Amino acid sequence: MGRTVIVLGGGISGLAASYHLIRGPCPPKVILLEGSKRLGGWIRSVRGSDGAIFELGPRGIRPAGALGARTLLLVSELGLESEILPVRGDHPAAQNRFLYVGGALHPLPSGLSLTLKVASLAMDSLCRGVFAGNSRELSIRSCFPSLFQAEQTHRSILLGLLLGAGQGPQPDSSLIRQARAERWSQWSLRGGLEVLPQALHSYLTSKGVTVLSGQPVCGLSLQPEGRWKVSLGDSSLEADHIISAIPASVLGRLLPAEAAPLAHVLNTITAVSVAVVNLQYKGACLPVQGFGHLVPSSEDPTVLGIVYDSVAFPEQDGNPPGLRVTVMLGGYWLQKLEADGQELSPELFQQQAQAAAATQLGLKERPSHCLVHLHKNCIPQYTLGHWQKLESAMQFLTAQRLPLTLAGASYDGVAVNDCIESGRQAAAAVLGTESNS
């Protein structure tokens, strides 16, 4: 009888892991468990009454490098090529990014001289923009591995930013070649990025994967013969192997007593919250054309940055078209509000987002549409020593021969490409043991 693999978490990492498991040479029986009612995790697209697309999470995927190429390969395999909206290299959204400093927008990096102060502001803004975190607490090695590699190669992070870290071998397809030839900086899908997890879900069910949503896991225990028992409240499932694509600290709370050392490590991988405010303005114009701008903490501790959605993807502006921007709020200010137990009302976030759009972009009129979402604990923080935590977790799994594989944003990259790759690698590890047994 074939083995059963249970995948915990129906975000993009868990979906990718299930996809690669079922496409293996001798696929196991795959069961995907998701605690909430919907799949896709933080990737969520909402369509307005005028047809405009509002991204509540990630809004574009980078095609660069081997990981970007693999995601494009996945898109082709799922038959989504005709849905792709590319941002080509000569487009303003590819060429222009800004930093809001001293009450004005400055192009990066050419608009400011590359002084140490500017490098410090850029790094602070980068850490806030990508991780909603503090640049003094985050590990460059774990958060920005290509920068770390560049620093090792060029002996300078700043030089690394300018010269790049070099490329490894890449997958190949006509779509990948097109993206390279046209120098795409990012891409989305016509109906929003959520089309990707939806397509993965459809593919999995068509291949016989059991997908159970609205099924939060209550606990994990090891049976005497080494199989897992997965408790779901009033029922349970058994599995030969588990791929966990849920947040590290959530998994830490589910593990049995014999895995206490692993649980301890996982519980130290924390995450921060981000408030995402989507704004739409009728008949308005931006003062600059580009991808968006980042805001250093010294300028405004509440705003991480603003993305100019309509510049990159005007096809999603609706009919009649309206200007779409997304304001990201977070950082230490939000962490303090949460820690103090203060009420985090949508009105507070909307008010701050509209004020930021008015001050920083001159959008002073009232928006025609506004969506406010607080994503609690959505971005894992790779604090100093993160890679040692991963090492000790892997050592424990190997030493105890636990049939458990870790995947997802908690470990090795928070971008969509990183998460898809972590799912692929987790599936490959399981299929490797599968073929040896």
C-alpha positions in Angstrom: 0.0 0.0 0.0 1.3 3.5 -0.9 2.4 6.0 1.6 0.3 9.0 2.8 1.7 12.5 3.0 -0.2 15.2 4.8 0.6 18.8 3.9 -0.3 21.4 6.6 -1.3 24.8 5.2 -3.0 25.8 2.0 -1.0 28.9 1.3 1.2 29.0 -1.8 4.0 27.0 -0.1 1.6 24.1 0.8 -0.1 24.2 -2.6 3.3 24.1 -4.4 4.5 21.2 -2.2 1.3 19.2 -3.0 1.7 20.0 -6.7 5.2 18.7 -6.8 4.4 15.6 -4.7 1.6 14.6 -7.1 3.7 15.1 -10.1 6.5 12.9 -8.8 7.4 9.5 -10.5 5.6 7.4 -7.8 3.3 9.9 -6.2 2.0 9.2 -2.6 -1.5 9.8 -1.5 -1.6 13.5 -0.7 -3.9 15.3 1.8 -3.8 19.1 2.0 -5.2 20.6 5.3 -6.0 24.3 5.6 -7.4 25.8 8.8 -9.3 28.7 7.2 -12.1 28.4 4.6 -10.0 29.6 1.7 -6.7 28.6 0.0 -3.9 30.9 -1.1 -2.7 32.2 2.2 -1.7 35.9 2.0 -2.3 36.0 -1.8 -5.7 37.4 -2.1 -7.3 39.5 -4.9 -10.6 41.3 -4.7 -12.5 42.6 -7.7 -14.3 46.0 -7.3 -17.8 46.7 -8.7 -16.1 48.5 -11.6 -13.9 45.5 -12.4 -10.7 47.0 -10.7 -8.4 44.4 -9.0 -7.2 45.1 -5.5 -4.4 43.0 -4.1 -4.6 42.5 -0.4 -1.2 40.8 -0.3 1.6 40.3 -2.9 0.9 42.2 -6.1 3.7 41.2 -8.5 6.2 38.4 -8.9 9.8 38.9 -9.9 10.9 36.7 -12.8 14.6 37.1 -12.1 17.0 34.2 -11.2 16.4 30.5 -11.1 13.5 30.8 -8.6 11.7 33.4 -10.8 12.2 31.1 -13.8 10.8 28.1 -12.0 7.6 30.0 -11.1 7.2 31.0 -14.8 7.5 27.3 -15.6 4.7 26.5 -13.1 2.5 29.2 -14.7 3.0 27.5 -18.1 2.3 24.1 -16.7 -1.0 25.4 -15.3 -2.0 26.9 -18.6 -1.9 30.5 -17.4 0.5 32.1 -19.9 -2.3 34.0 -21.7 -3.3 35.6 -18.4 0.2 37.1 -17.7 0.6 40.9 -17.4 4.3 41.7 -17.7 6.2 44.8 -16.6 8.9 45.1 -19.3 12.3 46.6 -18.6 11.7 49.9 -20.4 8.5 50.6 -18.4 8.5 53.3 -15.7 7.4 50.7 -13.0 10.5 48.7 -13.9 12.9 51.7 -14.0 11.7 54.0 -11.2 11.5 53.4 -7.5 11.5 56.2 -5.0 12.5 57.0 -1.4 10.4 59.6 0.5 12.9 61.6 2.4 12.8 65.2 3.7 9.2 65.6 2.6 10.0 64.8 -1.1 10.3 61.8 -3.4 13.8 60.9 -4.6 14.6 58.4 -7.3 16.7 55.4 -6.2 19.6 55.3 -6.5 20.5 58.0 -9.0 18.5 60.8 -7.4 20.5 60.8 -4.2 24.3 60.6 -3.9 25.3 57.2 -2.5 26.6 58.5 0.9 26.7 56.3 4.0 23.6 58.2 5.2 21.7 57.3 2.0 22.8 53.7 2.2 21.6 53.5 5.8 18.2 55.1 4.8 17.9 52.7 1.8 18.7 49.7 4.0 16.2 50.8 6.7 13.6 51.3 4.0 14.4 48.0 2.3 14.0 46.1 5.6 10.7 47.9 6.3 9.4 47.5 2.7 10.2 43.8 2.5 10.0 42.5 6.1 8.2 45.4 7.9 11.1 45.0 10.3 14.0 46.8 12.0 17.2 46.8 10.0 19.2 46.7 13.2 17.5 43.4 14.3 17.3 41.5 11.0 19.9 39.2 9.6 21.2 40.3 6.2 22.4 36.7 5.6 18.9 35.3 6.1 16.7 38.2 4.8 18.7 39.1 1.7 20.9 36.0 0.8 21.8 37.6 -2.6 23.0 40.7 -0.8 25.0 38.5 1.7 26.5 36.6 -1.2 27.3 39.9 -2.9 28.9 41.2 0.3 31.0 38.1 0.5 32.0 38.5 -3.2 32.5 42.3 -3.3 33.3 42.9 0.4 30.5 45.5 0.5 26.7 45.3 0.6 26.5 48.7 -1.2 28.8 47.4 -4.0 26.8 44.2 -4.0 23.6 46.2 -4.6 25.2 47.9 -7.6 27.1 45.0 -9.1 24.7 42.1 -8.3 25.5 38.7 -6.9 25.9 36.6 -10.0 23.5 34.0 -11.4 23.2 30.3 -11.0 21.9 27.8 -13.6 18.3 28.5 -14.7 15.4 26.4 -16.1 14.5 27.2 -19.6 11.2 27.7 -21.6 9.9 30.0 -24.3 8.1 32.1 -21.6 11.3 32.3 -19.5 13.3 33.4 -22.7 10.6 36.0 -23.4 10.8 37.4 -19.9 14.6 37.6 -20.2 14.6 39.2 -23.7 12.0 41.8 -22.6 13.8 42.3 -19.2 10.6 41.9 -17.2 10.9 43.4 -13.7 7.8 41.7 -12.4 4.5 40.2 -13.6 0.9 39.6 -12.4 -2.2 37.8 -13.7 -5.1 39.5 -15.4 -7.6 38.5 -12.7 -5.1 39.1 -9.9 -2.4 37.0 -8.3 -5.0 34.8 -6.5 -5.6 33.2 -9.9 -2.3 31.2 -9.3 -3.4 29.5 -6.1 -6.9 28.9 -7.5 -5.3 27.2 -10.6 -3.1 25.1 -8.3 -6.2 24.1 -6.2 -8.1 23.0 -9.4 -5.1 21.0 -10.6 -4.7 19.2 -7.3 -8.4 18.2 -7.1 -8.3 17.0 -10.7 -5.3 14.7 -9.8 -7.1 13.2 -6.8 -5.5 15.2 -4.0 -7.8 15.5 -0.9 -8.1 19.2 -0.1 -9.7 19.9 3.3 -10.3 23.6 4.1 -11.8 24.9 7.3 -9.9 22.1 9.1 -7.6 23.5 11.8 -5.1 21.0 13.2 -5.3 20.6 17.0 -2.3 18.5 17.6 0.3 16.1 16.2 1.4 12.9 17.8 3.7 10.0 16.8 2.3 6.5 16.9 4.5 3.6 18.1 5.2 2.4 14.6 6.5 5.9 13.6 3.4 7.2 11.7 1.8 10.6 12.5 -1.6 11.0 14.0 -3.1 14.4 13.0 -5.9 15.6 15.3 -8.6 17.7 13.8 -10.8 18.3 16.8 -13.6 15.6 16.5 -11.6 13.4 14.0 -8.1 12.4 13.1 -6.0 11.4 10.1 -2.8 9.3 9.9 0.2 9.9 7.7 3.6 8.5 7.0 5.1 11.9 6.5 4.1 15.5 7.1 5.2 18.6 5.2 4.5 21.6 7.4 3.8 24.8 5.4 2.2 26.7 8.4 4.0 29.4 10.4 6.9 28.0 12.5 5.4 29.1 15.8 2.0 27.5 14.9 3.8 24.2 14.2 5.8 24.6 17.5 2.5 24.6 19.4 1.2 21.4 17.7 4.3 19.2 18.1 4.4 16.3 20.6 6.5 16.3 23.8 9.2 14.2 22.2 9.9 17.1 19.7 10.1 19.7 22.4 13.7 20.9 21.4 12.4 21.5 17.9 9.3 23.3 19.1 11.5 25.6 21.2 13.5 26.6 18.2 10.4 27.1 16.0 8.7 29.3 18.7 11.6 31.8 18.5 10.8 32.5 14.8 8.4 35.4 15.2 6.4 37.4 12.7 5.0 41.0 12.5 1.7 42.4 11.3 1.1 44.7 8.4 -2.0 46.8 7.6 -2.7 47.0 3.9 -4.9 49.9 2.7 -6.1 49.8 -1.0 -7.2 53.2 -2.2 -8.8 54.2 -5.6 -9.2 57.7 -6.8 -11.3 58.8 -9.8 -9.7 61.3 -12.2 -6.5 61.7 -10.1 -2.8 61.7 -11.3 0.4 60.8 -9.6 3.2 63.3 -9.3 5.7 60.7 -10.6 5.6 57.4 -12.6 7.2 54.3 -11.0 6.7 51.2 -9.0 6.2 53.0 -5.8 8.1 54.5 -2.9 9.6 53.4 0.4 9.5 55.4 3.6 12.4 55.3 6.2 11.3 55.1 9.8 13.0 58.4 10.5 10.5 60.1 8.0 7.3 58.4 9.1 7.2 55.5 11.6 3.7 54.4 10.6 4.1 54.1 6.8 6.3 51.4 5.2 5.7 52.5 1.7 3.1 53.1 -1.1 2.8 51.0 -4.2 1.5 52.7 -7.4 -0.6 49.8 -8.7 -2.0 51.6 -11.7 1.5 52.4 -13.1 2.6 48.7 -13.2 -0.8 47.1 -14.1 -3.2 49.7 -15.7 -5.1 46.7 -17.2 -6.5 46.1 -13.7 -7.8 49.7 -13.2 -11.4 48.9 -14.0 -13.9 50.7 -16.2 -14.0 53.6 -16.1 -10.4 53.4 -14.9 -9.5 54.8 -11.5 -6.0 55.4 -10.0 -5.1 52.6 -7.6 -2.4 52.8 -4.9 -1.7 50.6 -1.9 -0.5 52.0 1.4 1.4 49.6 3.7 1.4 50.5 7.4 3.4 48.8 10.1 6.8 48.6 11.8 7.6 49.4 15.4 4.6 51.7 15.8 2.1 48.9 15.0 4.0 46.4 17.2 3.7 48.8 20.1 -0.1 49.3 19.5 -0.5 45.5 19.4 1.6 45.0 22.5 -0.3 47.6 24.4 -3.6 45.9 23.5 -5.0 49.0 21.8 -8.0 48.7 19.5 -6.7 48.5 15.9 -9.7 49.9 14.0 -10.0 50.0 10.2 -10.9 53.7 10.6 -7.5 54.4 12.2 -5.6 52.7 9.3 -7.8 54.3 6.6 -7.2 57.7 8.1 -3.4 57.2 8.2 -3.3 55.8 4.7 -5.3 58.7 3.2 -3.2 61.2 5.1 0.0 59.6 3.7 -1.4 59.5 0.2 -2.3 63.2 0.5 1.0 64.3 2.0 3.4 62.1 0.0 1.6 61.9 -3.3 -0.7 65.0 -3.3 -3.8 62.8 -3.5 -5.9 65.1 -1.4 -9.4 64.2 -2.6 -11.5 61.6 -1.0 -10.9 58.1 -2.5 -13.8 56.5 -4.4 -13.0 53.1 -3.0 -11.1 51.9 0.1 -10.3 48.5 1.5 -8.6 48.0 4.8 -7.0 44.7 6.0 -4.8 44.0 9.0 -2.7 40.9 8.3 -1.7 39.6 11.7 1.7 38.0 12.0 2.1 37.9 8.2 5.8 38.5 7.7 8.3 36.3 9.6 11.3 38.1 11.0 14.7 36.6 10.2 16.5 38.1 13.2 20.2 37.8 13.9 21.1 34.1 14.2 18.2 32.9 12.1 20.3 30.5 10.0 21.7 28.9 13.2 18.1 28.2 14.2 17.4 26.5 10.9 20.6 24.5 11.3 19.6 23.2 14.7 16.1 22.4 13.5 17.5 20.4 10.6 20.0 18.6 12.9 17.1 17.6 15.3 15.0 16.3 12.4 17.9 14.3 11.1 19.0 12.9 14.4 15.5 11.9 15.5 14.6 10.7 12.0 11.3 12.5 12.3 9.1 12.1 9.2 8.6 15.9 9.0 9.8 18.4 6.4 9.6 22.2 6.9 8.4 24.6 4.2 7.0 28.1 3.9 7.9 31.7 4.6 9.2 31.1 8.2 12.5 29.6 7.1 14.1 30.7 3.8 12.5 33.6 2.1 9.2 35.5 2.3 8.6 36.3 -1.4 6.2 34.3 -3.5 9.0 32.7 -5.5 10.8 31.7 -2.2 7.6 30.1 -0.9 6.9 28.1 -4.1 10.6 26.9 -4.1 10.4 25.8 -0.5 7.3 23.7 -1.3 9.1 22.2 -4.3 12.2 21.4 -2.3 10.1 19.9 0.5 8.3 17.6 -2.0 11.6 16.6 -3.6 13.0 15.6 -0.1 9.9 13.5 0.6 9.9 11.9 -2.8 13.7 11.2 -2.3 12.9 9.2 0.8 9.9 7.6 -1.0 12.1 6.2 -3.8 14.7 4.9 -1.3 12.2 3.0 0.9 
